[in-house]
């Protein structure tokens, strides 16, 4: 593992971000209560890229005993939004499309790789691929994210406790 790909004590790998920005993003993710509730963990962060992971537990499954589509959508949303944050913006999901291609089962490790494919001034276009631990593609997705401020501005407002 290179100096750029330094692993943190939480297991998250820095794939080329400024160490200060990398730490800020990891700190910020601590307030993503729904992400934590569903079990989504950040595995890696790089410029315009985020890798998230989930171990499918019983509470993540539907009545068929397979990974719930809402959990897949949550994993997709988090991976694409984090990719936007690594590019410096505070994203707001505007649109998301998910194609479900396979299923996940309790006990499976599921990984999403979110990427910014076209950044803009106020709109970012993203994509994600969600795979199981055997390389089977569970879903593919795209997303459009809007922003009104940079991630740094958002963190500063959080610090001052003046979020609007």
C-alpha positions in Angstrom: 0.0 0.0 0.0 1.5 3.3 -1.1 1.7 6.5 1.0 -1.3 7.8 -0.9 -3.3 4.7 -0.2 -2.9 4.9 3.6 -5.4 2.9 5.7 -6.9 4.5 8.7 -7.6 2.7 12.0 -11.3 2.4 10.8 -10.1 0.4 7.8 -10.9 3.2 5.3 -8.3 3.5 2.6 -7.3 7.0 1.3 -7.0 6.6 -2.5 -5.3 10.0 -3.1 -7.2 12.7 -1.2 -5.5 15.4 0.8 -5.2 13.9 4.3 -7.1 16.8 5.9 -10.0 16.5 3.5 -10.0 12.7 4.0 -10.3 13.1 7.7 -13.0 15.7 7.4 -15.1 13.4 5.2 -14.8 10.5 7.6 -15.7 12.8 10.6 -18.7 14.1 8.7 -20.0 10.6 7.8 -20.4 10.0 11.6 -23.7 12.1 11.4 -25.1 9.9 8.6 -27.4 8.1 11.0 -29.4 6.2 8.3 -26.1 5.0 6.7 -25.0 3.6 10.1 -28.4 2.1 10.8 -28.3 0.1 7.6 -24.7 -0.8 8.2 -23.0 1.0 5.3 -19.2 1.5 5.9 -16.7 3.6 3.9 -14.0 1.3 2.5 -12.1 3.9 0.4 -12.2 7.5 -0.8 -10.3 9.1 -3.7 -10.8 12.1 -5.9 -14.3 11.7 -7.4 -14.6 8.2 -6.1 -16.0 6.4 -3.0 -16.1 2.7 -2.1 -18.7 1.7 0.4 -19.6 -1.7 1.8 -22.3 -3.5 3.6 -22.5 -6.9 5.2 -26.1 -8.0 4.5 -27.9 -8.8 7.7 -31.4 -10.2 8.3 -32.8 -6.7 8.9 -31.5 -5.7 5.4 -33.6 -8.3 3.7 -37.2 -8.4 2.4 -39.9 -11.0 2.7 -38.1 -13.2 0.1 -35.0 -13.2 2.3 -32.9 -11.3 -0.2 -31.3 -7.9 0.0 -34.0 -5.2 0.1 -34.1 -2.9 -2.9 -34.3 0.1 -0.6 -31.0 -0.9 1.0 -29.4 -1.3 -2.4 -30.7 2.2 -3.3 -29.3 3.6 0.0 -25.9 2.0 -0.7 -25.9 3.5 -4.2 -27.0 7.0 -2.9 -24.3 7.0 -0.3 -21.5 5.9 -2.6 -22.4 8.5 -5.3 -22.9 11.3 -2.7 -19.6 10.5 -1.1 -17.9 10.6 -4.5 -19.3 14.2 -4.9 -18.1 15.1 -1.5 -14.5 14.0 -2.4 -14.8 16.4 -5.3 -15.5 19.2 -2.9 -19.2 19.8 -2.9 -22.0 19.2 -0.5 -24.5 17.1 -2.6 -28.2 17.0 -2.6 -29.7 14.0 -4.5 -31.8 15.3 -7.4 -32.4 12.0 -9.3 -31.3 8.4 -9.0 -31.9 5.5 -11.3 -31.1 1.9 -10.2 -31.2 -1.2 -12.4 -31.4 -4.3 -10.2 -29.6 -7.2 -11.9 -29.1 -9.8 -9.2 -29.8 -10.4 -5.5 -27.8 -10.4 -2.3 -28.4 -12.7 0.7 -27.9 -12.4 4.4 -24.2 -12.9 5.1 -23.0 -11.5 1.8 -20.6 -8.7 1.6 -21.8 -6.1 -0.9 -19.6 -3.3 -2.3 -20.6 -0.1 -4.1 -18.1 2.0 -6.1 -19.5 5.5 -6.7 -17.8 7.8 -9.3 -18.3 11.3 -10.4 -18.5 11.1 -14.2 -19.2 14.8 -15.0 -18.7 17.5 -12.4 -20.3 20.9 -12.9 -20.7 24.2 -11.1 -24.0 23.2 -9.5 -24.8 19.8 -10.9 -22.8 16.6 -10.7 -23.5 13.4 -12.7 -22.5 10.1 -11.1 -22.6 6.4 -11.5 -22.2 3.3 -9.2 -21.8 -0.4 -9.5 -22.8 -2.7 -6.7 -21.3 -6.1 -6.5 -21.3 -9.1 -4.2 -18.2 -10.6 -2.8 -17.9 -13.0 -5.7 -17.9 -10.3 -8.3 -21.6 -10.7 -9.3 -23.2 -7.4 -10.2 -26.3 -6.8 -8.0 -27.1 -3.3 -9.4 -26.0 -0.4 -11.5 -27.1 3.1 -10.9 -26.7 6.7 -12.0 -27.4 9.9 -10.1 -27.7 13.6 -10.5 -26.7 15.7 -7.5 -27.1 19.4 -7.0 -25.2 21.7 -4.7 -25.5 25.1 -3.2 -22.2 25.1 -1.3 -18.9 23.4 -1.0 -18.2 20.7 1.5 -15.8 23.1 3.3 -18.6 25.7 3.7 -20.9 23.0 5.0 -18.4 21.8 7.6 -17.7 25.3 8.7 -21.4 26.0 9.2 -21.7 22.7 11.1 -18.8 23.8 13.3 -20.6 27.1 14.0 -23.9 25.3 14.4 -25.7 27.5 11.9 -26.9 24.9 9.3 -29.7 26.1 7.1 
